[in-house]
Amino acid sequence: MSGKPRLTYLNGRGRMESIRWLLAAAGVEFEEIFLETKEQYEKIIKDGILMFQQVPLVEIDGMKMVQTRAILSYVAGKYNLYGKDLKERALIDMYVEGIIDLMQMILMFPFSPPEAKEKNLDSIKERATNRYFPVFEKVLKQHGQDFLVGNKFSWADVQLIEAILAVEEKVPAVLSGFPQLQVILLLSINMPTIKKFLQPGSPRKPPPDEHYVETVLKIFSK
Ligand SMILES: N[C@@H](CCC(=O)N[C@@H](CS)C(=O)NCC(=O)O)C(=O)O
């Protein structure tokens, strides 16, 4: 093995995308194995590699890690993106969990039935604008620092930037009432590691299309 973390998931965003973001933001290169068939997925289950028969799977530092949040917090801790003490870490956890709740709506959106799409899109817009983005706008405004926690770039910032860009893909003007978020977005997308991740040809995955949705349904159908 090359020593690089090895990620096993589908060739699409899903639950793995935040892990790709965090590794990329930390400047860590990784390898990927893409599941394309149910047989491939069943084989890794049969081999006993997936603790709960679920992906994402990340092989890192001799471990076969599953559970998205466990993987993310390991990576955040390992690469100094997890605050300087327990209190900063608690804050990062709260921010991240909030953003993950918003991202969950975005994750499920492509699987909405056609008649529910408009309503679900409205809910994403409503939640982003009225519940989640105002929190981060206020935090940044109140402490006047560049980043969310401890005046230092952290996992919380990475998660926020991923979420902002994901919401903007669906609701382009969503940041118009959030000047602080515009600033942190600009600052972050110009950081060398993130800039690289946002360039074509990087491991960042495109928004889910019909083929991705079909592949997910095919692989995970019972
Ligand atoms: N709590 C787990 C959930 C993982 C999960 O639901 N993964 C899906 C793919 S995105 C899966 O493997 N589904 C198959 C199954 O649950 O049987 C995590 O956050 O990693």
PDBQT file of the ligand as one rigid body, heavy atoms in Angstrom, charges set to zero:
ROOT
HETATM    1  N1  LIG A 301     -24.044   6.092  10.027  1.00  0.00    +0.000 N 
HETATM    2  C1  LIG A 301     -23.373   5.687   8.816  1.00  0.00    +0.000 C 
HETATM    3  C2  LIG A 301     -24.396   5.502   7.721  1.00  0.00    +0.000 C 
HETATM    4  C3  LIG A 301     -23.737   4.938   6.481  1.00  0.00    +0.000 C 
HETATM    5  C4  LIG A 301     -24.726   4.594   5.392  1.00  0.00    +0.000 C 
HETATM    6  O1  LIG A 301     -25.957   4.634   5.577  1.00  0.00    +0.000 OA
HETATM    7  N2  LIG A 301     -24.173   4.254   4.236  1.00  0.00    +0.000 N 
HETATM    8  C5  LIG A 301     -24.982   3.848   3.129  1.00  0.00    +0.000 C 
HETATM    9  C6  LIG A 301     -24.380   4.369   1.825  1.00  0.00    +0.000 C 
HETATM   10  S1  LIG A 301     -24.282   6.104   1.822  1.00  0.00    +0.000 SA
HETATM   11  C7  LIG A 301     -24.974   2.337   3.094  1.00  0.00    +0.000 C 
HETATM   12  O2  LIG A 301     -23.928   1.725   3.177  1.00  0.00    +0.000 OA
HETATM   13  N3  LIG A 301     -26.162   1.743   2.981  1.00  0.00    +0.000 N 
HETATM   14  C8  LIG A 301     -26.321   0.335   2.932  1.00  0.00    +0.000 C 
HETATM   15  C9  LIG A 301     -26.996  -0.193   4.162  1.00  0.00    +0.000 C 
HETATM   16  O3  LIG A 301     -27.204   0.561   5.128  1.00  0.00    +0.000 OA
HETATM   17  O4  LIG A 301     -27.335  -1.378   4.149  1.00  0.00    +0.000 OA
HETATM   18  C10 LIG A 301     -22.327   6.729   8.415  1.00  0.00    +0.000 C 
HETATM   19  O5  LIG A 301     -22.543   7.907   8.749  1.00  0.00    +0.000 OA
HETATM   20  O6  LIG A 301     -21.309   6.395   7.816  1.00  0.00    +0.000 OA
ENDROOT
TORSDOF 0
